[in-house]
Amino acid sequence: MAHDVRVWERPQPGVPYALGGDPAQGLQHGDDSVLQVINCHTGEQVAEVQGKIEPLTLAELAFALGNWYNGALVGIENNQDGGANRHLFKLGYGNVYFEQKDTGKAFDDATPRLGLWMSAPVKARLVAWVRRLMLAGDLVPRSSELVAQFEIFVLDGINFQAIRGGHDDLVMAWLIAAEMMRVQMMYEEARQNLLVPLVNGKPIDSTSEEEITRDDFKPRSEKIIEKVLERRRAPLNQSTVGDLV
């Protein structure tokens, strides 16, 4: 299937990246499927994929692009994804985004739902936040095609979308990539600023700190994939009932 790949920056060692995807059905008369990649340290757009790509192929492209960009956090819109999120997860990609639920805790909880549900309120929040970042120069688009879609992206009633006859797939993927950047940097900050518990006023030993780093801040998808692989390695004659005796 025909698609364009635009790259402005190759992956830099040690740099976290975020990838957002807007899937379509891959039909010639329909919208394009799009992937956007952002450098989380600079906020600059580093890559863009656009074309008539069916959902499973989009997942495979996201798998390859995400791995190339240092295992980027990948979030794909799940409103009508055609199986893209599930296929990406089944491929074993280790940093898939799970829907975040606001529970009032310091960190939002990840739900079992893969991808990002782009409701009208979520879209409005992302549009306002991304607009502010772009005006401040903290989020930098490089694609002329993306900028052209910004010019026809308007508020229609209560929903942001392209004007009639236009397309907004590049913008939607950009909004999702920006949200992935926010989440990725939240993870990075948590890893770098661990609060080490004190015992009698002294920090616990370094072994315990390493355990906190490894276990508490793994992506949810990586933890689930590890459990699946553990089950596959288990002996075929292993008895659950026997374990209980």
C-alpha positions as CSV (number, residue, x, y, z in Angstrom):
1,M,0.0,0.0,0.0
2,A,1.3,3.4,-1.0
3,H,2.6,5.6,1.8
4,D,5.2,8.4,2.4
5,V,7.8,8.2,5.1
6,R,9.4,11.6,6.1
7,V,12.4,11.6,8.5
8,W,13.9,14.8,9.8
9,E,16.0,13.3,12.6
10,R,17.5,9.8,13.0
11,P,17.2,8.3,16.5
12,Q,19.7,9.7,19.0
13,P,21.2,7.3,21.7
14,G,19.5,7.7,25.1
15,V,16.8,10.0,23.9
16,P,13.1,9.1,24.6
17,Y,10.6,9.4,21.7
18,A,6.9,9.4,21.5
19,L,4.8,8.0,18.7
20,G,1.1,8.8,17.9
21,G,-1.1,7.0,15.4
22,D,-4.3,7.8,13.6
23,P,-5.6,4.7,11.8
24,A,-7.9,4.6,8.8
25,Q,-9.2,1.7,6.7
26,G,-6.6,2.1,3.9
27,L,-9.2,2.8,1.3
28,Q,-8.3,5.0,-1.7
29,H,-11.3,7.3,-1.2
30,G,-10.9,7.5,2.6
31,D,-8.7,9.2,5.1
32,D,-4.9,8.5,5.3
33,S,-3.5,6.5,8.2
34,V,-0.7,8.5,9.9
35,L,2.1,8.0,12.4
36,Q,3.9,11.0,14.0
37,V,7.1,10.8,16.1
38,I,8.4,13.4,18.5
39,N,11.7,13.9,20.3
40,C,10.7,14.1,23.9
41,H,13.7,16.2,24.9
42,T,13.3,18.9,22.2
43,G,9.6,18.6,21.3
44,E,10.6,18.5,17.6
45,Q,8.8,16.4,15.0
46,V,11.4,13.8,13.8
47,A,9.4,11.5,11.5
48,E,6.0,11.2,9.8
49,V,4.3,8.3,8.0
50,Q,1.2,9.0,5.8
51,G,-0.7,7.0,3.3
52,K,-3.5,4.6,2.5
53,I,-2.5,2.0,5.0
54,E,-4.8,-0.6,6.4
55,P,-4.8,-1.0,10.3
56,L,-2.7,-4.2,10.6
57,T,0.0,-2.8,8.3
58,L,-0.1,0.4,10.3
59,A,0.6,-1.6,13.5
60,E,3.6,-3.3,11.8
61,L,4.9,0.1,10.7
62,A,4.5,1.4,14.2
63,F,6.3,-1.6,15.5
64,A,9.3,-1.0,13.2
65,L,9.3,2.8,13.7
66,G,8.9,2.6,17.5
67,N,11.7,0.1,17.8
68,W,14.0,2.3,15.6
69,Y,13.2,5.3,17.8
70,N,14.6,3.7,21.0
71,G,11.4,1.8,21.9
72,A,9.2,4.9,21.8
73,L,5.9,5.0,23.7
74,V,3.3,4.2,21.0
75,G,-0.3,5.3,21.3
76,I,-2.8,4.7,18.5
77,E,-6.4,6.1,18.6
78,N,-8.7,3.2,19.5
79,N,-12.1,4.7,18.5
80,Q,-12.2,2.6,15.4
81,D,-8.7,1.2,15.0
82,G,-9.5,-1.9,13.0
83,G,-7.4,-4.0,15.3
84,A,-4.2,-1.9,15.0
85,N,-3.6,-1.7,18.8
86,R,-4.3,-5.4,19.4
87,H,-2.0,-6.4,16.5
88,L,0.8,-4.1,17.8
89,F,0.5,-5.7,21.2
90,K,0.5,-9.3,19.7
91,L,3.7,-8.5,17.8
92,G,5.3,-8.1,21.3
93,Y,6.0,-4.4,21.2
94,G,7.2,-3.5,24.7
95,N,6.0,0.0,25.1
96,V,2.3,0.2,24.0
97,Y,0.1,2.9,25.6
98,F,-2.8,1.8,27.7
99,E,-5.8,4.1,28.4
100,Q,-5.2,6.2,31.5
101,K,-7.9,6.6,34.1
102,D,-8.0,9.5,36.5
103,T,-8.5,8.1,39.9
104,G,-7.4,11.1,41.9
105,K,-4.0,9.5,42.6
106,A,-0.6,11.1,41.9
107,F,-0.4,9.0,38.8
108,D,-3.3,8.0,36.5
109,D,-4.0,4.2,36.5
110,A,-3.6,2.3,33.2
111,T,-6.7,0.4,32.2
112,P,-6.8,-2.9,30.2
113,R,-7.8,-0.9,27.2
114,L,-5.1,-0.4,24.6
115,G,-4.6,2.9,22.8
116,L,-6.2,6.3,23.3
117,W,-10.0,7.0,23.1
118,M,-10.3,10.4,21.4
119,S,-13.5,11.7,22.7
120,A,-14.6,15.4,22.2
121,P,-13.5,16.4,25.7
122,V,-10.1,14.7,25.3
123,K,-9.6,16.2,21.9
124,A,-10.5,19.7,23.3
125,R,-8.0,19.3,26.1
126,L,-5.2,18.1,23.8
127,V,-5.9,21.0,21.3
128,A,-5.6,23.6,24.0
129,W,-2.5,22.1,25.5
130,V,-0.7,21.4,22.2
131,R,-1.5,24.9,21.0
132,R,0.0,26.4,24.1
133,L,3.2,24.3,23.7
134,M,3.5,25.2,20.0
135,L,3.1,28.9,20.7
136,A,5.9,28.7,23.4
137,G,8.1,26.8,20.9
138,D,8.2,23.7,23.1
139,L,6.5,21.6,20.4
140,V,7.9,22.0,16.8
141,P,6.2,20.6,13.7
142,R,8.5,20.2,10.6
143,S,6.0,18.8,8.1
144,S,4.5,21.3,5.6
145,E,1.6,18.8,5.1
146,L,0.9,18.9,8.9
147,V,1.0,22.7,8.9
148,A,-1.4,22.8,6.0
149,Q,-3.9,20.7,7.9
150,F,-3.6,23.0,10.9
151,E,-5.0,25.8,8.7
152,I,-8.3,24.0,8.2
153,F,-8.6,22.5,11.6
154,V,-11.5,24.3,13.4
155,L,-14.0,24.1,16.2
156,D,-17.3,22.8,14.7
157,G,-20.0,23.0,17.4
158,I,-18.4,21.1,20.3
159,N,-15.9,19.1,18.2
160,F,-12.5,20.0,16.7
161,Q,-12.2,18.7,13.1
162,A,-11.2,19.7,9.6
163,I,-13.6,21.9,7.6
164,R,-16.0,20.1,5.3
165,G,-14.1,18.4,2.4
166,G,-10.7,18.6,4.3
167,H,-8.7,16.1,6.3
168,D,-7.3,16.2,9.8
169,D,-5.5,12.8,10.1
170,L,-2.0,14.4,10.4
171,V,-3.3,16.7,13.1
172,M,-5.0,13.9,15.1
173,A,-1.8,11.8,15.1
174,W,0.2,14.9,16.1
175,L,-2.1,15.5,19.1
176,I,-1.8,11.9,20.2
177,A,2.0,12.0,19.8
178,A,2.1,15.1,22.0
179,E,0.1,13.2,24.6
180,M,2.5,10.3,24.4
181,M,5.3,12.8,24.9
182,R,3.7,14.0,28.1
183,V,3.2,10.5,29.5
184,Q,6.7,9.4,28.4
185,M,8.3,12.4,30.2
186,M,6.2,11.7,33.3
187,Y,7.7,8.2,33.3
188,E,11.2,9.6,32.8
189,E,10.8,12.0,35.6
190,A,9.6,9.3,37.9
191,R,12.6,7.1,37.1
192,Q,15.1,9.9,37.7
193,N,13.5,11.2,40.9
194,L,12.7,8.2,42.9
195,L,12.0,8.9,46.6
196,V,14.1,6.4,48.5
197,P,12.5,5.3,51.8
198,L,14.4,6.0,55.0
199,V,15.0,3.6,57.8
200,N,16.0,5.3,61.1
201,G,16.8,8.4,59.0
202,K,19.1,6.5,56.6
203,P,18.3,5.6,53.0
204,I,17.6,1.9,52.3
205,D,20.4,0.0,50.5
206,S,20.9,0.4,46.7
207,T,19.6,-3.1,46.0
208,S,16.1,-2.1,47.2
209,E,16.3,1.1,45.2
210,E,17.1,-0.9,42.0
211,E,14.1,-3.2,42.7
212,I,11.8,-0.1,42.9
213,T,13.2,1.2,39.6
214,R,12.9,-2.1,37.7
215,D,9.5,-3.2,39.0
216,D,7.4,-0.1,39.6
217,F,8.1,1.8,36.4
218,K,8.0,-0.8,33.7
219,P,5.4,-0.1,31.0
220,R,2.2,-2.1,31.6
221,S,2.6,-3.8,28.2
222,E,6.1,-5.1,29.1
223,K,4.8,-6.6,32.3
224,I,2.0,-8.4,30.5
225,I,4.3,-9.7,27.7
226,E,6.7,-11.1,30.4
227,K,3.9,-13.0,32.0
228,V,2.8,-14.5,28.7
229,L,6.3,-15.6,27.9
230,E,6.6,-17.2,31.4
231,R,3.5,-19.2,30.7
232,R,4.9,-20.4,27.4
233,R,8.1,-21.6,29.1
234,A,6.2,-23.5,31.8
235,P,6.3,-27.4,31.4
236,L,3.4,-28.8,29.5
237,N,2.7,-31.3,32.2
238,Q,2.6,-28.8,35.0
239,S,-0.6,-29.2,37.1
240,T,-2.3,-26.3,38.6
241,V,-4.1,-28.7,41.0
242,G,-0.8,-30.2,42.0
243,D,0.5,-26.8,42.9
244,L,-2.3,-26.4,45.4
245,V,-1.8,-29.8,47.1
